[in-house]
Amino acid sequence: MRGQCPVAHSAYMGWSVFRHEDVKLVLNDHDTFSSRVSRHVSVPNGMDPPEHDVFRRVIEPCFSQARLQHFAPACRRVASALVGELPRSQPVEFMNAFARQFAVNVQCDYLGWPEALHAPLLHWLQRNQAATLAGDRKMLSALAAEFDGYIRTLLDQRREAGDMEAGDVTAYLAHAQVDGRNLTNEEIVSILRNWTAGELGTIAACAGIIAHYLASHPELPGLLRSQPHHIPAAIDEILRMHAPLIANRRIASKSVQLGDRHIQAGDRITLLWASANRDEQVFGDPDEFRLDRDPALNLLYGAGIHVCPGAELARMELKILLEELLAGTKQLALAGEPVHAVYPASGFSSLPMSIS
């Protein structure tokens, strides 16, 4: 599609944009391509300037270097413990045994959520994935309401406690202000839903994609053990080739020409990260694993004003995950045929592995 029809229309996805150049153009022109694609509040990724900029400044302290450094030891404990629990004497389904557990545990720890929520959220993640695969809109709506209930309960607890607890992101948001007022419950629920309901699936997908690539390229773990400074670039390259997040949406706020297509105001647009990050005009052979690529070209975390605010947190979590996986294992191998996740998810819904 990149070569034959790089801006294509379908009833399902509206205008699909495949080329790196066109995706970057849309990302950087928020006057023409609006992020207000949903009728629901979406803070701040579903907002345009100047409103987006105000809310972005409110949430950026949640991802400060000081907060990341404070969290790093807890993240490492989670990764190390899960690697240690992986069975060595029999095949293991990696997505359930490690990837989803890691995603839930680290997100809860970072947000200051109690350990008692780990099991319910893991069960929620599994049901949400099943409902997504089945296209069950009624169940997805019920699951969204259930998730919002978790968040509202936590907010009530933080507000009753009064003072903000050190390192507790949820407590910070419960007391944060924008334009001289406290954030509303709806705004905070939107922020935390994006960081959890969205990120749980994405981080789990990343863990599975990385493990699958290591198992499929047995020379790579040895290289990374001997040259660990390459780990961040290796992660970004693996996830460039196999995107954990397939696409993102925009809506045209005015008529515009994109490629050789005329897009009308109000038309829906789907930005295909998974295609743009494999664009031959930018990356050459998209299947070639290279550690010397320009990181600025990689759209793994988006680009422009809407670049993922939690990108550095995700990079740190995945770096620690891979470090602990390399340190705690001798060999990773596939133990059966993986089952690929289905759009809008990515990665693997099932990943049988043998670990020694």
MARRO-618640 format. One record per atom (N, C-alpha, C): z, y, x; residue in three letters. Coordinates in steps of 0.001 Angstrom, whole numbers, plus 524288, in hexadecimal, padded with zeros to 5 digits. Layout:
REM MARRO-618640
ZYXALA...
END
This chain:
REM MARRO-618640
800007FB4880340MET800008000080000MET80000804EE80365MET802B6804B6807DCARG802AD8095080B49ARG7FD2080AB880CE2ARG7F9EE806BD80DF1GLY7F4AA807BF80FBAGLY7F0C8808B380B5BGLY7F18D80639806E0GLN7EDA880660802B8GLN7EEF780A1B7FE4BGLN7F40580A987FD09CYS7F58780DF27F8A0CYS7FB1580FF67F999CYS7FBB3813977FD50PRO800ED815227FF17PRO80434818247FB26PRO801BC81A3F7F721VAL8049E81C937F2B8VAL80272819FA7EDCEVAL80574816657EB9BALA80377813187E75DALA806C2813C77E27BALA80465813057DDF4HIS80738813BA7D904HIS807DE80E8E7D62BHIS80C8180DE47D3D7SER80D7D8096E7D06BSER8114480B287CC2FSER8112F808657C7CEALA814CB809B47C38FALA81A6C808AC7C533ALA81B34804EA7C8B5TYR8207C8034F7CA33TYR823198072D7CDE9TYR8202F8091E7D1CDMET8228C80C567D5E1MET82071811E07D61CMET81D218135A7D255GLY81AC4818837D2B4GLY8172D818B97D767GLY8177381D0F7DA5ETRP8145881D957DF1CTRP8174C81B2D7E3ABTRP815228171A7E602SER8177B814A27EA93SER8150F816FC7EF7BSER818728189D7F322VAL816AC81B2A7F7EEVAL817CD8177F7FC7BVAL813B3815EB7FF5APHE81420811BB8033BPHE81438813A5808DDPHE811A48180580A07ARG8110F819A480F80ARG815BC81CDD8115EARG816F881C2B81656HIS81B4581F00818D4HIS81A8F824E581845HIS815D8826C18195AGLU814B382C6181924GLU815A182E92813ACGLU813DB82BD080FB4ASP8147582DB080A50ASP81A2182D6780886ASP81CE28294B80A0BVAL8226B828E6808A8VAL8257582D6C80B12VAL8245C82EA48100ELYS827078330B8129FLYS825C28383380FE2LYS820E2838D280E43LEU81F5483D9980B8FLEU8227E83E4E80692LEU822FE83A2480380VAL825F783A6A7FEA0VAL82BB783B937FFBAVAL82DED838F68039DLEU83377839AE804DDLEU834B683F4F80660LEU83115841D880905ASN8322A8471680B15ASN8307A84B7A80774ASN82E1C84A2E802FFASP82C6E84E367FF3EASP82F7C84D8E7FA31ASP8347B84F1B7FA4BHIS837C184E627F5A3HIS8369B852657F168HIS833718566F7F29CASP831C785A147EE7EASP82DBE857897EAEBASP82A858541B7ED25THR826618518C7EA28THR8281D84C3C7E819THR82B42849857EB37PHE82CD3844337E9DEPHE832BE844137E914PHE8345E8440C7E43ESER839E48447C7E2E6SER83CAE83F417E33BSER841B283F807E4ADSER844FD83AD47E4CCSER847BC839E57DF96SER846F283D467DBD2ARG8497383CAE7D6B1ARG84666838C07D368ARG84722833CE7D4A0VAL8440682FBA7D21FVAL846FF82CE37CDD7VAL84C1082DF47CD4CSER84F3D82B227C97ASER851CD82EF37C5BBSER852DD82D197C104ARG855B68305B7BD44ARG85B8E8305E7BE72ARG85D4782CDC7C1D3HIS862C482C897C344HIS863E082FF87C7FCHIS868BD831CD7C877VAL86A5D834CF7CD03VAL869F4831637D1D6VAL86784833657D5F9SER867078308C7DAE4SER867F5834587DF56SER86CB1834077E1A8VAL86E72837D77E58BVAL86E65835547EAF4VAL86BE6837E57EEEEPRO8684683C4D7EE71PRO8629083A967EEA1PRO8619A835687EEFDASN85C448339B7EFF5ASN8589A8347D7EB59ASN85ABB835707E6B3GLY8577C8369E7E233GLY8575E83C627E0F0GLY8584083FA27E4E3MET85860845527E429MET8546B847E87E7CBMET852C784C9D7E658ASP84F5784FD17E98FASP85256854A07EB71ASP850748572E7EF9EPRO852E885C187F147PRO8526F8602C7ECF8PRO8563B863D87EC99PRO85AC08646F7F015PRO85F70860FE7EE8APRO85F4185E987E9DFGLU863A785B6F7E81AGLU864C1856FC7EBE8GLU860A2854667EDC6HIS8614B850177F172HIS86467851C67F641HIS863128565D7F85FASP8657A8581F7FD39ASP86B558590C7FC89ASP86CDF85B057F804VAL8726D85C127F6F5VAL8757D856F67F6E7VAL8738A8531D7F41BPHE8764184E1E7F3B4PHE875F784B117F8D6PHE871BB84BA27FBB0ARG87138848F6800B8ARG8758384ACD80478ARG8769184FDE80474ARG87AAE851ED807E3ARG8800884FBE8066CARG880D284E9780168VAL885D384C717FFAFVAL88696846E5801B3VAL88272843C3801BCILE8831B83E418032BILE8829B83D3C80904ILE8805A840D080BFFGLU87F8283FCB8118AGLU8848283EB481493GLU889088412F8133DPRO88DDA83FC98160CPRO88F6083A0C8157CPRO88D6F837698117BCYS88E98831D5810D1CYS88C2982E8A81525CYS88861830C281804PHE885B082DDA81C16PHE886288308B82165PHE88A77833578222ESER88B4E835F282733SER88C14831EE82B86SER88B0F8337E83062GLN88BD683002834CFGLN8918082E4B8353CGLN89519831D58340DALA89AA6830708344EALA89BF482C1F83068ALA899CE82C8A82BB0ARG89ADC82890827B5ARG8985F8235E82941ARG893A38238682B6DLEU8910E81EBB82D22LEU8941E81C1283183LEU895F181F2183540GLN898FB81CE983995GLN89E1881A8A837A2GLN8A07081D0C833C0HIS8A54D81B038317AHIS8A45D815C882EC6HIS89FBF8152E82C78PHE89E838107E82970PHE89C8E80C0182CCCPHE89A6280D2683155ALA897CD8092483485ALA89B2F804588358DALA8A03A804D483705PRO8A35A8001C837FAPRO8A3E67FCA283324PRO8A4867FF0182E87ALA8A4E97FBED829B8ALA89FCF7F917828A1ALA89B757FBB682983CYS896587F947828C1CYS895B87F49C82C63CYS897647F53B83139ARG896ED7F0EB834FAARG89A637EC508336AARG89F0B7ED688316FARG8A2797E92A82FAEARG89FF17E60D82B49ARG89D6C7E8D0827A0VAL89AC67E62B8234AVAL8966C7E2A58255CVAL893147E4D2828BEALA88EAB7E1D482AC9ALA890887DD2A82DF8ALA8945E7DE0883157SER896557D9D6834ACSER898AF7D56E83173SER89BBC7D6C582D7CALA89E367D2C982A3AALA89A227CF938274EALA896237D22182533LEU8921F7CF4582243LEU88EDD7CBC7825D1LEU88DAD7CDA682A8DVAL88AD47CA5A82E44VAL88E217C59082F9BVAL8933B7C66083065GLY896B47C20A831ADGLY897287BE0182D59GLY896537BFA38287CGLU896CB7BC1782406GLU891C27B91A822D8GLU88D7D7BA818255DLEU888917B7CA82450LEU888F77B21B8261ALEU887A07AE5D822C6PRO887F57A8CE82450PRO884097A7808288EPRO885C87A45F82C50ARG882717A2C8830ABARG8808879D2F83023ARG882D079A2B82CB1SER881997949682C67SER87DB1793388281ESER87C0F7971182523GLN8788479607820C7GLN8755F79AEA81F92GLN870E079A6681D03PRO86DCF79EFD81B8CPRO870EC7A2A0817F7PRO86FC17A7A08184FVAL872917AB7E8153BVAL86EA97AF1181284VAL86FDA7B09180DBAGLU86C9C7B46880AF6GLU86E987B9C880CA2GLU86BBB7BC378102FPHE86D977C0D6812FDPHE86E8D7C58380F6FPHE86B6C7C63680B65MET86BFA7CAD180814MET8714C7CAE38055AMET872F67C66180355ASN8780E7C627800B4ASN87C917C5B68048BASN87BC77C2B0808BBALA8800D7C1B780C60ALA8813C7C66680FD7ALA87D487C9B2810C2PHE87E237CE0C81464PHE87C1F7D3478125DPHE877107D3A281128ALA874927D8B381041ALA8771D7DBC780BCAALA877AE7D94A80743ARG879E97DC1C802C8ARG87FB97DD2180394ARG8826F7D9708060AGLN887FD7DA418072CGLN888B27DEF380AC7GLN8857C7DF2C80ED8PHE885D67E38A8128DPHE884EE7E8BA80FCCPHE880D47E8FB80C91ALA87F8D7EDDA809D8ALA884127EFAF8066DALA8864B7EC278035CVAL88A947ED947FFDBVAL88F697EF32802F2VAL890D17EC22806D5ASN895A17ED32809B4ASN895707F26580CA5ASN891147F37280F58VAL890E67F8438126EVAL890767FD0E80EEAVAL88D8E7FCAD80A95GLN88D23801318071DGLN892608026E8049DGLN895297FE73802EDCYS89A5B7FF55800A3CYS89E0E801B3804A1CYS89E0B7FFA280967ASP8A17F801B080D6AASP8A0378076580E95ASP89B33808A880EF2TYR899AC80E0381042TYR89B4E811D780C01TYR89AD48103580726LEU89C0D813AB802C6LEU8A1D9813C780172LEU8A4EA81057803E3GLY8AA818102D802BAGLY8ABC580D187FDDFGLY8A8658094F7FC79TRP8A93C806397F7C8TRP8AC7A801667F91ETRP8AFBA7FF997F586PRO8B3597FB537F6B4PRO8B08E7F61C7F765PRO8B3067F2AE7FA65GLU8B0E47ED7B7FB50GLU8B04E7EA697F63AGLU8B3887EBC47F25DALA8B3417E9117ED54ALA8ADFB7E9D27EAACALA8AAF07EDC57EC56LEU8A5CE7EEB87EA03LEU8A1847EB877ECA1LEU8A2987E9247F121HIS89E847E6577F3FBHIS89C007E2197F0A2HIS89F307DEA17EE79ALA89D107DA437EB67ALA89A427DC1E7E67AALA89C917DFCA7E35FPRO899B57E1AA7DEC3PRO8948A7E4457E019PRO8946D7E7457E46ALEU88F907E9E17E5DCLEU88B817E6017E7DFLEU88D377E2007EAA3LEU8898E7DE097EC64LEU8872F7DB307E7B6LEU88A707D9F57E3E2HIS888857D77C7DF16HIS884DE7DB2A7DC32HIS886367E0327DC25TRP882E67E4277D9A0TRP87D977E4617DC53TRP87D977E44B7E190LEU878BB7E4917E484LEU875307DFFE7E33BLEU8776C7DB5B7E2CCGLN874587D6A97E191GLN8721A7D6F57DC10GLN875517D8D07D84EARG8735D7D9477D2EFARG86F3D7DD857D27CARG86FF07E1C97D567ASN86C2D7E6127D542ASN866EE7E4497D779ASN8671B7E1367DBAAGLN862467DF287DDE6GLN85F817DB917DA04GLN862837D82E7D76BALA8602D7D4987D39FALA85DBF7D78D7CF12ALA8606E7DB9E7CD31ALA85E617DEB57C8DCALA8597A7E1B37CA73ALA859687E3947CF57THR854CA7E6557D152THR850247E2A67D193THR850FC7DDF07D39ELEU84CC47DA1A7D3FFLEU84AB27D8907CEA3LEU84E4A7D8547CAC5ALA84CC17D6C07C582ALA84A8B7DB4B7C255ALA84B047E00B7C459GLY8494D7E4A07C160GLY84C7E7E5697BC77GLY851777E3F97BCA9ASP854F27E43E7B81EASP857657E9B37B7CEASP854D87ED427B50DARG8569F7F2AB7B4D3ARG85BE57F3347B21AARG85CCD7F0057AE1CLYS861CA7F0417AB5DLYS8663F7EEC37AF07LYS865877EA977B213MET869887E8F87B5C5MET86A307ECFB7BA1CMET865EE7EF337BC02LEU866417F3297C01ELEU869557F7ED7BE42LEU8688C7F96B7B95ESER86B767FDCB7B726SER871487FC8C7B6D5SER872877F7BA7B526ALA877FE7F6207B4D2ALA87A7F7F5EC7BA35ALA877977F4197BE17LEU8799F7F3D57C36CLEU87A787F9477C5ABLEU876F57FCF27C470ALA877A9802577C638ALA87CA4804A87C3F0ALA87D8F803AB7BEEEALA882508059E7BC67ALA88730803257BED4ALA886E07FE1D7C009GLU88B407FB717C28CGLU88C717FDE57C7DBGLU888577FEEB7CADDPHE88912801397D009PHE88B66806AE7CFA9PHE88973809CB7CBFEASP88B9980F107CB3DASP8915D80ED07C9D8ASP892E980AC37C6FCGLY8986580A1A7C594GLY89BD1809497CA5EGLY899F2806347CE23TYR89CD88058B7D306TYR89DC980AD37D5A5TYR8999980DF57D5F8ILE899F4812F37D8BFILE89DA7816B37D5F4ILE89D418170F7D0C9ARG8A08F81AB47CDE2ARG8A65C8193F7CE67ARG8A784814307CE8BTHR8ACEC8127B7CF54THR8AEE6814327D4A9THR8ABB5813987D8B1LEU8AD38815317DDF1LEU8ADFA81B137DE4FLEU8AAAB81E177DBA9LEU8AB36823C47DBACLEU8B04C825717D90ELEU8B187822FA7D4B5ASP8B672824397D204ASP8BB18823317D597ASP8BAE581EE97D874GLN8BF2481D9C7DC07GLN8BF9E821AE7E05AGLN8BB368236F7E282ARG8BB57827487E6BAARG8BD7982C817E4D2ARG8BBEB82E097E01BARG8BDBF833167DE17ARG8C38C832F47DCC5ARG8C55B82E867DAE9GLU8CAF782E017D9C7GLU8CE2882E227DECCGLU8CBE282C2F7E320ALA8CEB482C137E818ALA8CF64831807EA64ALA8CC0B8352C7E8D7GLY8CC9583A837EABEGLY8C9BB83B617EFD3GLY8CC8983B587F42AASP8CA3483C907F938ASP8C6108388D7FAB9ASP8C22183A757FD7BMET8BE0A837017FF65MET8C02C83391803C3MET8BECE82E8C80393GLU8C06982AFD807ABGLU8BCA482B5F80C3EGLU8BEC582B3481106ALA8BB8182B9E815ADALA8B78882737815CAALA8B2A2828A3816A9GLY8AE88824B181725GLY8AC928227081215GLY8AE828243E80DACASP8ACF98220C808A3ASP8A8AD8256280643ASP8A3E78236880652VAL89F708265C8045CVAL89FF3827647FE86VAL8A1E2823917FB98THR8A26A824417F5EDTHR8A653828917F4B2THR8AA9D828CA7F79EALA8AE7482CEA7F6D1ALA8AC17832447F816ALA8A8EF8328A7FC38TYR8A655837747FD93TYR8A2ED8395A7F90FTYR89FCF835D57F6E5LEU89C57837597F29FLEU89F68838CE7EDB9LEU8A3BF836277ECCAALA8A6F18374C7E82AALA8A91283CD77E848ALA8A98183F217ECFCHIS8AB9F8446F7ED82HIS8A79A8485D7EF82HIS8A2BD846A47F073ALA89EBB84A147F29DALA89CF184E137EE93ALA89B078527D7F08EGLN8993D856B27ED1DGLN893A28583D7EE65GLN890EC859FF7EA66VAL88BB985C297EAFEVAL88B7B8612D7E7C7VAL889B98656A7EA2EASP8897A86A7B7E78EASP88EB586C017E51CASP892F686AD57E7D5GLY8982086C747E612GLY89A85869257E1C9GLY89839864BB7E091ARG89A628613D7DC90ARG89AA585BB57DEB3ARG89DEC858787DC5DASN89E24853017DDE7ASN89936850277DC1BASN897AA84C557DF16LEU8936C848F27DD50LEU8950B8464C7D83BLEU8915E845C67D4B5THR89288843117CFD3THR892A783D2D7D0C6THR8951783A597CD26ASN89519834A37CD89ASN88F8B832807CDAAASN88C1F834BF7CA76GLU886B6832E57CA41GLU8840A833917CF85GLU8850D837F57D226GLU882AB838F27D743GLU884C9835277DB5DGLU889F2834487DB53ILE88C45830C77DF35ILE88A8882B267DE42ILE88A6D8298B7D957VAL8889D824497D813VAL883068238F7DA06VAL87FB7827907D95CSER87A54827417DB35SER87A2A8268D7E11BSER87D3E829A27E3F4ILE87D5B829417E9B1ILE87F12823D17EB5DILE88377822047E93CLEU8859D81CFD7EAE3LEU882538186B7E907LEU87FB7819097E494ARG87C2D814E87E2C3ARG877B6814467E6A5ARG87591818A97E87FASN871548185E7EC4FASN87323815DC7F160ASN877E98170A7F306TRP879DB8150E7F7FDTRP87BB780F717F7AETRP87C5680D747F2FETHR87E4E8081C7F278THR87A69804AE7EF96THR8798C805BB7EA9EALA875EC8027A7E79DALA870A08022F7EA55ALA86ED2806A97EC7EGLY869DF806A27EF52GLY86A5B804447F4B6GLY86E60805EE7F79FGLU86ED3804597FD0FGLU870947FEB87FDCFGLU873897FC8B7FA14LEU875317F71C7FAA6LEU870757F38C7FB48LEU86CA07F43B7F7DCGLY867ED7F1087F825GLY864C17F21C7FD09GLY864847F70F7FEA5THR8615A7F8788032FTHR863BF7F6788083ETHR868E57F73C808DEILE86B767F55680DA1ILE86B387EF5E80DEAILE86C057ECC080981ALA86B8E7E70F8096AALA866057E55F80ADFALA8621F7E823808CDALA85CAE7E6EB80A26ALA85BBC7E7A580FF9ALA85DCE7EBDF81238CYS85D367ECD8817D6CYS85F7E7E85F81B03CYS864307E69A8198FALA866BE7E25981C6CALA863637DD6B81C51ALA8613C7DC28817BFGLY85DF17D78C81752GLY858E27D80981A58GLY856707DC9B81A15ILE8517E7DD7A81CDEILE8524D7DD04822C8ILE8568B7DF51824BCILE857A87DF1A82A5BILE858B57D97982C0CILE85BF37D6AD82919ALA85D2C7D13B82A7DALA858487CDD982A5EALA855057CEA682674HIS850277CBA182608HIS84C9F7CCAE82AB3HIS84C377D18982C52TYR848CA7D2D3830BETYR84ADE7D065835CBTYR84FFD7D09A83690LEU852447CE3B83B3CLEU8513D7C85783B56LEU851D87C5D8836CEALA850F87C03383688ALA84B3F7BED683753ALA847BA7C240835ACSER8421B7C14183619SER83FFA7C2A883B7BSER843007C58C83E98HIS841517C732843D6HIS845B77C5F3847AAHIS846537C0FB84910PRO84AEA7BF3E84C09PRO84B7C7C1B085166PRO8476D7C4498535CGLU847ED7C6EE85868GLU84AD37CC20857F4GLU84AFD7CE628533CLEU84D3E7D39985298LEU853317D3BA8533ALEU8562F7D01085100PRO85BDA7D05A851C9PRO85D707D07985785PRO85ADB7CD6685ACCGLY85C177CD698605AGLY85B047D2AF862D6GLY8569C7D50B86168LEU8554C7DA3886374LEU859737DE33861F7LEU85B157DE1485D03LEU85EDC7E1F885B2CLEU864547E0F785D59LEU865A87DC0F85E5FARG86AB97DAFC860D8ARG86AD27DD1F8666DARG866787DCA286929SER866497DE6086E98SER8654C7E44086F0BSER862E27E68186B01GLN861AE7EC1E86B17GLN863537EE8E865DFGLN8686E7EED8864DFPRO86A567F09985FC1PRO868F57F64285E67PRO867577F94C86250HIS865D07FEBA86124HIS860E77FEE385DBEHIS85E0C7FA7485D68HIS859597FA4285A1EHIS85A9B7F90685464HIS85F7A7F7DC85325ILE860CA7F62384DD7ILE85F4A7FA27849A6ILE860967FF3884A33PRO85F0C802E984610PRO8592A8032184525PRO856218033D84960ALA8506E8036C848C2ALA84E667FE5F8465CALA850C17F9F3847C8ALA84F127F4F28459BALA84FF87F4C183FBDALA8546E7F6B283E02ILE855987F6C583862ILE851A67FA188357BILE850B57FED983771ASP84D0180250834CEASP847907FFE9834A2ASP846017FD22838CBGLU840CF7FACC83900GLU840597F63283549GLU844657F2F58350FILE8445E7EE838316BILE843F77F07782BCFILE846E17F49682A90LEU846EF7F69C82538LEU842397FA1382411LEU83F7B7FBD88281EARG83A757FE6D8273CARG8367C7FA6A82556ARG8367B7F5DD827DBMET832A17F1D782686MET833C17EF4E82145MET838B67EE7C8200BHIS83A437EC0981B13HIS83E1B7EFBD8186FHIS83C157F2FA81501ALA83F2C7F733812B0ALA8437A7F51E80F21ALA848577F6E880FDCPRO84C817F56180C3CPRO84C3A7F85580714PRO8498F7FCC080720LEU848D07FFEB80269LEU842F5800D7801DDLEU840B47FEFF7FD9BILE83AFF7FEF77FD1DILE838C3804587FBDFILE83B30807287F83EALA8389F80BDB7F647ALA83CA080FCB7F450ALA83ABC814887F378ASN83DD0818C87F143ASN83A4581BE27EDA1ASN83CA081EE47EA1BARG8397D821727E613ARG83989827667E692ARG83560829BF7E4BCARG834FC82F647E408ARG831FC830607DEF4ARG831C8835577DD5EILE82EA1836E67D8DFILE82BF583C097DA38ILE826FF83C837D8F7ALA82413841447DA47ALA825D0845B67D6BCALA8276184A0E7D916SER828F584E987D603SER8246C852547D50BSER820048514B7D78DLYS81B3D854557D6ADLYS81690850E47D804LYS811EF8527A7D64BSER80D3584F8D7D7A3SER80C268500B7DD75SER80A5484BBA7DFD9VAL8099884BBF7E57FVAL8059B847987E704VAL802EF848837EB53GLN7FF6B844AD7ED8DGLN8025B8419B7F1B7GLN8025683C737F156LEU804E08391E7F539LEU800F5834F97F6D0LEU7FF6D8350B7FBC9GLY7FB14831C17FD66GLY7F63C8338A7FA77GLY7F37582FF97F80AASP7EEE7831767F4E6ASP7F017831147EF14ASP7F5218314E7EDBEARG7F6C4830CE7E84CARG7F8F6835EF7E644ARG7F7D4837077E14EHIS7FA0983BAB7DECDHIS7FEAA839FC7DB72HIS8033783BEE7DCCCILE8080683A7E7DA18ILE809A783EF97D691ILE80ADC83DBA7D1B9GLN80C55841AE7CDDFGLN81239842A57CDFBGLN813C8847557CC72ALA81952848827CBDBALA81BC9844A07C815ALA82034842807C98CGLY822E383EAD7C64FGLY821AA839097C7A8GLY81DCD838267CB07ASP81C79832CF7CC8AASP820BE8307F7D007ASP821C582B717CF51ARG8259B828A27D28EARG8230E826DB7D7A2ARG82622826FA7DBDCILE824308258F7E10CILE827F9821B37E387ILE825E281D9F7E5DCTHR8290A819BE7E8A0THR827A5819EE7EE66THR82B8081B317F1A1LEU82AC681B5D7F74ALEU82C32816027F98DLEU828678136B7FBD0LEU8293880E1C7FDBCLEU82ABB80E3980381LEU82FEC80E6A80470TRP831E480E47809D3TRP82FC28097D80CAETRP82FC280509809FDALA82E458002480C69ALA828AA8004880E6FALA825588036480BE4SER81FF8803FA80DB5SER81F9680826811F1SER8220380C9E81112ALA8219D810ED814D5ALA8239480F5381A38ALA827B680C2581A6BASN829E580A7E81F6DASN826C98061E82204ASN822868048981F87ARG81F00800AB821E0ARG81974802EB8224DARG819148081682243ASP813FE80AB282272ASP8119980A15827E8ASP80D0B8079482820GLU80A708069882D1FGLU808F980B9D82FF2GLU8080580FCC82D06GLN80694814C182F78GLN80B1F8172F83277GLN80FD8815808313EVAL81486817A1833CDVAL816E4813B68379BVAL8170C80EB583613PHE819E380AC383918PHE81664806C783BD1PHE811388074983B42GLY80DCF8035983D91GLY80E7C7FE3383AACGLY80F337F9F183D8FASP8102E7F4E683B20ASP8159F7F516838A7ASP816037F50883368PRO81B237F5B3830F0PRO81ECA7F116831CEPRO81CB47EC918336CASP81FF07E7F78345EASP821D47E79A83A08ASP820217EB2F83D50GLU821C47EB12842C7GLU827417ED5A8434CGLU82AD57EA3F84554PHE8303A7EBF68462DPHE8307A7EF0284B49PHE831D87F40584AD1ARG832247F76284F71ARG837367FA7884F57ARG839A97FAD2853E9LEU83E977FDA885463LEU83DD48034685630LEU838EA804D985716ASP837E880A148592FASP8354880DAD85538ASP8359680C4D8502FARG8331780FA584C41ARG8361F814BC84B8FARG83362818C9849EAASP835C781DD4848D2ASP8390181D53843D8ASP83E3181DDB84420PRO8416781D2983F6BPRO840348212583B27PRO83DF78259E83C95ALA83CBF8299F838B4ALA8386F827DB834F6ALA8355C823F98367CLEU8311F8221883323LEU8330A81E3B82F03LEU8378881BEE82FF2ASN83994817DE82C7FASN83BFF81A5A827A0ASN83A0E818D48230DLEU83BF181B0681E1BLEU840158179381B8ELEU842B78146781EACLEU846AC810D681CA4LEU84ABE813B281961LEU84C558185281B19TYR8505081B5581847TYR84E0A820258159CTYR848E782032814D3GLY846678249E81252GLY84538828E181644GLY8443F82D8E81447ALA84305832048179EALA843B3836F981470ALA843D383B738171FGLY844468407081470GLY849C98416D81270GLY84A45844C380E93ILE84F758464F80CAFILE85249841E0809F9ILE84F5783DEA8083DHIS851C4839868057FHIS852AA834D380916HIS8524F8359680E37VAL8537283144811C0VAL858E782F358107BVAL8599A82A1C810C5CYS85E7B827A980F12CYS8633882A12811C8CYS866F282C4780EDDPRO86B8882EAE81157PRO86EEC82AB381427PRO86EA9825C78127AGLY871CC821B6814E9GLY86EE781EA181905GLY86AA1820D081B25ALA8677781DEC81EF3ALA86AA581C4B823B9ALA86DDA81FE1825C7GLU870D981E9482A7AGLU8750581A7682951GLU8774481A98824ABLEU87AFD8168A8231ALEU878428113E822DELEU873B88111782063ALA870D580C2B81FFFALA86F5380A258255FALA86D8280D9C828C7ARG86C1280BF682E15ARG870CA809AE830ECARG8754D80C2E8304DMET87A0080A3C832E5MET87B95804F0830BEMET87B7C8045E82B94GLU87CF77FF6382928GLU879677FAFE82AF9GLU874517FC0782B18LEU8709B7F7F482C9ALEU870E87F6BF8326FLEU871F87FAAE83596LYS872987F9C883B39LYS877577F64783C30LYS87BB17F772839A7ILE880637F43F83A3CILE87F6C7EEC18382DILE87CD27EE5F833B9LEU87B867E93D8317ELEU878807E5EC83576LEU8746C7E83B837C5LEU8712A7E54083B6CLEU8742C7E3FC84069LEU877437E7AA84257GLU87A687E69F84701GLU87E0A7E1F984629GLU880A27E1DD841A8GLU8844A7DD9D84090GLU8817D7D87683F8AGLU87CE87D8B883D25LEU879DC7D3FC83C38LEU878067D1A584166LEU876697D4F384508LEU874B57D31A84A23LEU8794A7D10884D5BLEU87DB17D3BE84CF9ALA8823D7D2288500DALA884BD7CD2D84DFAALA8847C7CC48848F0GLY8874C7C7F084689GLY884127C31C84586GLY87F237C31F84720THR87BC77BE9084651THR878B97BD5E84B4FTHR876EC7B89584BB2LYS8738C7B70A8500BLYS86DDA7B6C884E5ALYS86D007B51284984GLN867A37B468847A5GLN8676F7B523841C3GLN863517B7D784009LEU8622C7B87D83A78LEU85CE77B5EF83968LEU85CAE7B2A683567ALA857C97B00E83415ALA857497AFAA82E2CALA852737AF8082C55LEU851897AEB1826C6LEU852867A8F882579LEU854EF7A806820EDALA856367A2AF81F55ALA853737A13281A4BALA84F6D7A40B8190BGLY84C887A31B8143EGLY8490D7A7B88132BGLY846677A79380ECAGLU842B97ABB980D68GLU845AC7B03580ACBGLU8457C7B4F980D03PRO848097B96E80A71PRO8455F7BAB780544PRO848657BCE9801BBVAL8464E7BECD7FCBDVAL846437C4BE7FCF1VAL841A47C6F87FCB2HIS8412D7CCAC7FCFFHIS8433D7CF3E7F806HIS845C27D3AB7F8AEALA847657D6C57F435ALA842987D9057F17FALA8433C7DA837EC9EVAL83EEE7DC827E970VAL83FBF7E2557E867VAL83B807E54F7E8A0TYR83BBD7EAEF7E7AFTYR83EA97EC1E7E295TYR8422B7F0107E285PRO842DF7F42F7E669PRO846607F2CB7EB00PRO8488B7EE127EB1DALA84BA97EC767EF9DALA848107EAFA7F420ALA84A5E7EA217F8BCSER8476E7E85E7FD3DSER84ACA7E4AA80066SER848947E2AC804AAGLY84B6A7DEE2807D0GLY84B1A7D97E80570GLY84F987D6E28051EPHE84FC17D17980352PHE853F87D0D27FF2APHE852A87CDEF7FB14SER856B27CC8C7F74BSER859A07C7BA7F91BSER8571E7C48A7FC6CSER859A47BFFD7FEBBSER857907BF2F8043CSER85B247BE31807F5LEU859917BDAA80D6ELEU85CAD7B93780FF1LEU85AAE7B45680F9DPRO85D7B7AFED811FDPRO85D037B01A817EEPRO861857AFCF81A94MET861947B02882046MET8650E7AC09822A5MET863EB7AAD082783SER867307A76A82AAFSER869437AAAE82F2CSER86E6A7AA9482FE7ILE870E47AE0F833AEILE874477AADC8376CILE873B07ABF283C69SER876FA7A95484043SER879437AD5C84407SER
END
